Amino acid sequence: MDHHAIYGSLADLRRLASLVERETCSSATGKMIRIREEYAGESTYTLVLDVRPDDFDPASADPYLSDRAG
């Protein structure tokens, strides 16, 4: 992982997918999940996942798409 992308071999990306699935399935709404050491321990970047409820609309968090934007 770096400031441009998450990358790796197909096996690496499958491992990352497994990590994401495992962490999200066992996490409660509102929790922040951080993945770095398990996937790319030498990276200075961390993948941060913000667990939201199933009915969460991602556009509602974007100020440019909200009702306030006009």
CNS distance restraints for C-alpha pairs under 8 A (distance, minus, plus):
assign (resid   1 and name CA) (resid   5 and name CA) 5.82 0.50 0.50
assign (resid   1 and name CA) (resid   6 and name CA) 4.44 0.50 0.50
assign (resid   1 and name CA) (resid   7 and name CA) 6.16 0.50 0.50
assign (resid   1 and name CA) (resid  40 and name CA) 6.77 0.50 0.50
assign (resid   1 and name CA) (resid  43 and name CA) 6.13 0.50 0.50
assign (resid   1 and name CA) (resid  45 and name CA) 6.19 0.50 0.50
assign (resid   1 and name CA) (resid  46 and name CA) 7.62 0.50 0.50
assign (resid   2 and name CA) (resid   6 and name CA) 6.64 0.50 0.50
assign (resid   2 and name CA) (resid  43 and name CA) 6.96 0.50 0.50
assign (resid   2 and name CA) (resid  44 and name CA) 7.43 0.50 0.50
assign (resid   2 and name CA) (resid  45 and name CA) 5.92 0.50 0.50
assign (resid   3 and name CA) (resid  45 and name CA) 7.21 0.50 0.50
assign (resid   7 and name CA) (resid  13 and name CA) 7.19 0.50 0.50
assign (resid   8 and name CA) (resid  12 and name CA) 5.31 0.50 0.50
assign (resid   8 and name CA) (resid  13 and name CA) 6.04 0.50 0.50
assign (resid   9 and name CA) (resid  13 and name CA) 6.27 0.50 0.50
assign (resid  10 and name CA) (resid  14 and name CA) 6.15 0.50 0.50
assign (resid  11 and name CA) (resid  15 and name CA) 6.20 0.50 0.50
assign (resid  12 and name CA) (resid  16 and name CA) 6.26 0.50 0.50
assign (resid  12 and name CA) (resid  39 and name CA) 7.80 0.50 0.50
assign (resid  13 and name CA) (resid  17 and name CA) 6.11 0.50 0.50
assign (resid  14 and name CA) (resid  18 and name CA) 6.20 0.50 0.50
assign (resid  15 and name CA) (resid  19 and name CA) 6.24 0.50 0.50
assign (resid  15 and name CA) (resid  39 and name CA) 7.64 0.50 0.50
assign (resid  16 and name CA) (resid  20 and name CA) 6.16 0.50 0.50
assign (resid  16 and name CA) (resid  39 and name CA) 6.30 0.50 0.50
assign (resid  17 and name CA) (resid  21 and name CA) 6.08 0.50 0.50
assign (resid  18 and name CA) (resid  22 and name CA) 6.02 0.50 0.50
assign (resid  19 and name CA) (resid  23 and name CA) 6.08 0.50 0.50
assign (resid  19 and name CA) (resid  38 and name CA) 7.91 0.50 0.50
assign (resid  20 and name CA) (resid  24 and name CA) 5.96 0.50 0.50
assign (resid  21 and name CA) (resid  25 and name CA) 5.96 0.50 0.50
assign (resid  22 and name CA) (resid  26 and name CA) 6.43 0.50 0.50
assign (resid  23 and name CA) (resid  27 and name CA) 6.12 0.50 0.50
assign (resid  23 and name CA) (resid  33 and name CA) 7.15 0.50 0.50
assign (resid  24 and name CA) (resid  33 and name CA) 7.80 0.50 0.50
assign (resid  24 and name CA) (resid  51 and name CA) 7.12 0.50 0.50
assign (resid  27 and name CA) (resid  31 and name CA) 6.50 0.50 0.50
assign (resid  27 and name CA) (resid  51 and name CA) 7.34 0.50 0.50
assign (resid  28 and name CA) (resid  51 and name CA) 7.02 0.50 0.50
assign (resid  29 and name CA) (resid  51 and name CA) 5.14 0.50 0.50
assign (resid  29 and name CA) (resid  52 and name CA) 5.12 0.50 0.50
assign (resid  29 and name CA) (resid  53 and name CA) 5.80 0.50 0.50
assign (resid  30 and name CA) (resid  50 and name CA) 6.73 0.50 0.50
assign (resid  30 and name CA) (resid  51 and name CA) 5.38 0.50 0.50
assign (resid  30 and name CA) (resid  52 and name CA) 5.93 0.50 0.50
assign (resid  31 and name CA) (resid  50 and name CA) 6.21 0.50 0.50
assign (resid  31 and name CA) (resid  51 and name CA) 5.48 0.50 0.50
assign (resid  32 and name CA) (resid  48 and name CA) 6.67 0.50 0.50
assign (resid  32 and name CA) (resid  49 and name CA) 5.64 0.50 0.50
assign (resid  32 and name CA) (resid  50 and name CA) 4.69 0.50 0.50
assign (resid  32 and name CA) (resid  51 and name CA) 6.25 0.50 0.50
assign (resid  33 and name CA) (resid  47 and name CA) 8.00 0.50 0.50
assign (resid  33 and name CA) (resid  48 and name CA) 5.59 0.50 0.50
assign (resid  33 and name CA) (resid  49 and name CA) 4.95 0.50 0.50
assign (resid  33 and name CA) (resid  50 and name CA) 6.44 0.50 0.50
assign (resid  33 and name CA) (resid  51 and name CA) 7.51 0.50 0.50
assign (resid  34 and name CA) (resid  46 and name CA) 6.31 0.50 0.50
assign (resid  34 and name CA) (resid  47 and name CA) 5.66 0.50 0.50
assign (resid  34 and name CA) (resid  48 and name CA) 4.64 0.50 0.50
assign (resid  34 and name CA) (resid  49 and name CA) 6.47 0.50 0.50
assign (resid  35 and name CA) (resid  39 and name CA) 6.79 0.50 0.50
assign (resid  35 and name CA) (resid  46 and name CA) 5.75 0.50 0.50
assign (resid  35 and name CA) (resid  47 and name CA) 5.10 0.50 0.50
assign (resid  35 and name CA) (resid  48 and name CA) 6.55 0.50 0.50
assign (resid  36 and name CA) (resid  40 and name CA) 5.34 0.50 0.50
assign (resid  36 and name CA) (resid  41 and name CA) 5.69 0.50 0.50
assign (resid  36 and name CA) (resid  43 and name CA) 7.09 0.50 0.50
assign (resid  36 and name CA) (resid  45 and name CA) 6.97 0.50 0.50
assign (resid  36 and name CA) (resid  46 and name CA) 4.85 0.50 0.50
assign (resid  36 and name CA) (resid  47 and name CA) 6.33 0.50 0.50
assign (resid  37 and name CA) (resid  41 and name CA) 3.85 0.50 0.50
assign (resid  37 and name CA) (resid  42 and name CA) 7.48 0.50 0.50
assign (resid  52 and name CA) (resid  56 and name CA) 6.20 0.50 0.50
assign (resid  57 and name CA) (resid  61 and name CA) 7.67 0.50 0.50
assign (resid  58 and name CA) (resid  62 and name CA) 7.21 0.50 0.50
assign (resid  59 and name CA) (resid  65 and name CA) 6.08 0.50 0.50
assign (resid  59 and name CA) (resid  66 and name CA) 7.20 0.50 0.50
assign (resid  60 and name CA) (resid  65 and name CA) 6.87 0.50 0.50
assign (resid  60 and name CA) (resid  66 and name CA) 5.78 0.50 0.50
assign (resid  61 and name CA) (resid  66 and name CA) 7.40 0.50 0.50
assign (resid  62 and name CA) (resid  66 and name CA) 6.23 0.50 0.50
assign (resid  63 and name CA) (resid  68 and name CA) 7.32 0.50 0.50
assign (resid  63 and name CA) (resid  69 and name CA) 6.47 0.50 0.50
assign (resid  64 and name CA) (resid  69 and name CA) 5.46 0.50 0.50
assign (resid  65 and name CA) (resid  69 and name CA) 6.37 0.50 0.50
assign (resid  66 and name CA) (resid  70 and name CA) 7.74 0.50 0.50
